[in-house]
Amino acid sequence: MENFYDDCISTFQETLHVSERNYVFFLGLAKPETIISSCHPSDTISLKVFQDLGAEAITENLPVVEKSQVVIVAVKPHIVPVALGSIKNSIVDNDKLYLSVAMGVTIKQLEQILPKDSRVIRVMPNTPALVQSGASVFVKGTTATEGDTTITKKLLQSIGTCEEVTESMMDGITALSGSGPAYVYLFIEALADGGVKMGLPRDLAYRLAAQTVLGAGKMVRETKQHPGVLKDDVTSPGGSTATGIHFLEEHAFRGTVIGAIEAATKRCREVAQSGH
């Protein structure tokens, strides 16, 4: 993959998490020597990860921003004012693009913390980005340019799909695609447990369950047919699939999943308000 950005890309890190490990793929777009990370002094794991990737890793924020054109903010929400606070009163120029993956921290809050006219884009990736199958979204700040959008899309498309959305959607998206992999893992585990109960070997049950979920998702994406139509294609009158679906519906499968998204969305809003 061709390098698209020769200026420095940086990140503020708090702990080893998905946004950091995504750099394995971002390195296909930016040269390792152009990436610099600011990690907490006690976070030796993150420091080593970036060093092993061939990137520079230090324990101070301001030098990282001074050297960079794209700054990725990957810390817990309540850490954002601390991590970025020193920048506003510094002599750092505002010709920077800040990509924030901090949950619940709004564009308005980021723009208030950063120097005036800083270009901000809020990003929400998810963990399947680790296998280049992420579902990411982004929201442009008030001064972000089309060039910033292009950079953001190239970064996110290197680890999966990406969509531009409005900020009012972010809490629901966090609950759906941000938390969604955990729900799907639980479903895969339950499918496999059902197979084991019916006499299948555990390893075979996990492989079949995982591939079934992967294949079903691919069918929805690639055929562009409504999931209900695809469901009906599998469901024969009076057959085993119809019986299984009836059992799920009888036990509020849809309502339970919808309720989980609603509960997670409410929790996202609580975090946005309290920072915790």
N, C-alpha and C positions, 0 to 999 in steps of 0.2 A: 504494500500500500504506500502510495506516495506521501511524503511529508507535506503537510499543508501549512505548517506554522513553525517558523524558525525562531520566533521570539520565545521568551521564557514562559512556561506554564508552571504555576505554583499551587500548593494546597496547604490549608491549615488542617491539621489532623489532631484528633483527640484520642481515638482508639482505633485498633485494626478492625476495619469493617468494610462493607461492600464498596463504598465509594473509593476507598484507597486501593483495593485490589483491582478495581477497574483499570488502574493505570497499566496493568499488564497489556490491556488492549489499546489504551490511549497511546502507548508507546509506538504503535504502528502508524500513528498520525503525527506524533511529535518526537523528535530525537531525544533519547534518554538524557543527554547532556543539557538539554534545554528545560528539564523538569527539576524543580526545587520544592522541597516540602518543609514546612515548619511543624514539628512534632513536640509534644510535651516532653520535658527532660526525662521523666520517669517512664516514658513509653518507648522502651528500647526495642520492642518488637516492630513497631512502625518504622523507627529509624533504620533498622536492619532491612526491612522489606524494600524501602526506597533505595537504599544503598545497593542491595542485591540487584535491583532493576537497572542500576547504572545511573540513577538520579542522585542529586544532591539532597541531603537531609540535615537540617539544622534545628535549633531549639528557640529561635527568635522569629517573631512575626514580621516586624518592619523590614528587615533586610530582604525577606522573601518577596514582599510586595514591591519594593523598590526595583528588584531585578526582573519583575514579571510583567507581562501584558495580559495574561489570563490568570485570574486568581480563583481557585476552587475552594469554597468554604465548606468544610465537612466536619462540623462539630455539633455537639448537642445544642438545642435551642438556647438554653440559659448561658451558654459559653460565648455565643455570638457577640454580644456587646463587649465582652472582655477581649476576645480575639481581634475584633475590628476597631475597638475604641481608640487605640493609639494611632490609627491611621488618619483619622479626621483632623487631628491637631498637628500632624506632621507636615513635612514639606514634600511629601509624595505627590506627584502630579495625578490628576484625575483621569488620565488617558489609560484607564484599565478596564477590563471586563471582569466583573465578579460573577461567578456561577455559584449559587448557594444551594446545597442539598440539606440544609438545616430544616427539619420538620416544623411547620407551623410559623416560621418566621416570614412575615409578609414582605412584599416588594417595598411597601411604604416604610416599614421598620428598617429594612436594610439601607434604603436611601437616606434615612435620617441618621443612621449610625456612620455612614461613609461620607467622604468629602462631597461637596456639592457637585452635581452633574456626573457622578460616578455612574458607569453603565452596569446595570444589574440584570441578571436573568436567574430566575428561580427554577430549580430542576428537581424532579423526583424520579430516580431510577428504581429498579428493584433487583433482587439478588440473582435471578437468572442471567443478568448481565455477565456474570462470571463465566458463563459458557456461551457468550455472545447471543443470548436469546432474551435479553432484557426488554421490558416494556417501559419506556421512559417518556415523561412529558416535561414541557418547560413553559414558563410564563415570562414574557418580556417586560422589563422595567420601562419607566417613562422616557429614558434617554438612550435605551439600547437601539443599536442600528441594525440594518439588514445584514451588514457584514458580521455583526455579533450573532445574529440568528444563524447564518451560514456556518460559523465556527461551532456553535452549539449543536447544530444538527449533525455535523460531521463527527464530532466527539461521540454523541449519543448513538448515531447509526453504526458506529464501529463496535457497539456492544449490544445491538438489537434494533428494535423499532423506536421511533420517537414521534410525538405529536405535540403541536403547539395548542395550548388550551388557555382558558381564562382563569384568573386566580380564584374566582368563586368556586371552581370545580376541585381545587387542590385537596381539600380534606376528604372528599368522597373518593378521589383518585388514590390518595394515600391508603384509604381503607380497602379499596378494590385491588389495584395492581401492586401497591406497596406491600400490603399485608397479605394479599392474595396467595402468593406462593406457599405460605404457611398453611392456609386452608386446603390448598391442593395437595400438599404433602400429607396432611391428615386424611384426606380422601383416598390417596394412593395407599396409605397404610391400612385404611379400613377395607378397601377393595382386596388387598393382599390377605388381610386377616380372614375375610370371607372365603377366599380361595383356600386358605390353609384349613379352615373349619370344614370345608368340603373335600379335604384330602389332598390338596396340592402341596408339593414341596415349597418351603418358604422362599427360597431364592427364585424359583420359577414364578411364584405368585407375584413377587415384587417386580420382576422384569416385565411380566405381562401387564400388570397394573400401570406401571410407568409408561410403557409404550402405548397402551390404550389411551391414556390421558393425552400424551403427546400427539398421537394420531388424530384423536378427536378434535383437538385444538387446531391442528393443521387443516383438517377438513373444513372447519368453520372459516378460517382465514382464507384458504385458497379457493374454495368453491363459492364463497360469498353467499351461501344459502343460509336461511334462518336456522338456528339450532333446533327449533321445533320440527322443521321439515326433515332435517337429518335424523332426528330422533325417530320420527315416524317411519323413515326408510328402514330402520333397524327393527321396528316393532311389528311383529306379525300378529294378526288377530288370535287371541287365546294362547299365545306363545309364552315362553319363559321370560322374554324381555318385558312384555306387557305385565306379567305377574310381578316382576321385580320393580317396575316403575310404580305399580299400584301400591306396593309395600312402602316405597319411599314417600309417595304422596300421602299415604295414610298416616305416616309418622312425621309429617310437616317438613319434608326435606327442603323444599323451596323456601318456605317461611323461615326456617332455621338459618339458611344461608343468607337470606335477605336481612334477617335480624342481626347477623354477625357483621355485615357491612355497615348497617345503621349504628350498631354499638361502637364499632371501630371509628366511624366518622365522628361520633360525639366525643370520643376520647381524643381524637386529633384536635378538635375545637377546644377542648379543655387545656391541652398542651399549649395551643396557640395563645390562650388567654393567660395561663399561669407560667409558661416557660418550663414546666416540669411534667 
